[in-house]
């Protein structure tokens, strides 16, 4: 973990400790939103669907993107 990450995590925890209990659920919801947003961006189906608005991909390229390169 980098020094910057440690500093950010410490500041986040300090700030959380100052928040009223009523705001903690809101913070948790936002953190989960960010985590889920990152997971959606990593989803191979979503990466392939991006080709619909740009250059087309071959079936082989789509399969490689979804399942990795096939090794014989």
MODELLER restraints for C-alpha pairs under 7 A, 6 or more apart:
rsr = mdl.restraints
at = mdl.atoms
rsr.add(forms.Gaussian(group=physical.xy_distance, feature=features.Distance(at['CA:44:A'], at['CA:65:A']), mean=6.54, stdev=0.5))
rsr.add(forms.Gaussian(group=physical.xy_distance, feature=features.Distance(at['CA:44:A'], at['CA:66:A']), mean=5.33, stdev=0.5))
rsr.add(forms.Gaussian(group=physical.xy_distance, feature=features.Distance(at['CA:45:A'], at['CA:66:A']), mean=6.66, stdev=0.5))
rsr.add(forms.Gaussian(group=physical.xy_distance, feature=features.Distance(at['CA:48:A'], at['CA:62:A']), mean=6.39, stdev=0.5))
rsr.add(forms.Gaussian(group=physical.xy_distance, feature=features.Distance(at['CA:51:A'], at['CA:57:A']), mean=6.82, stdev=0.5))
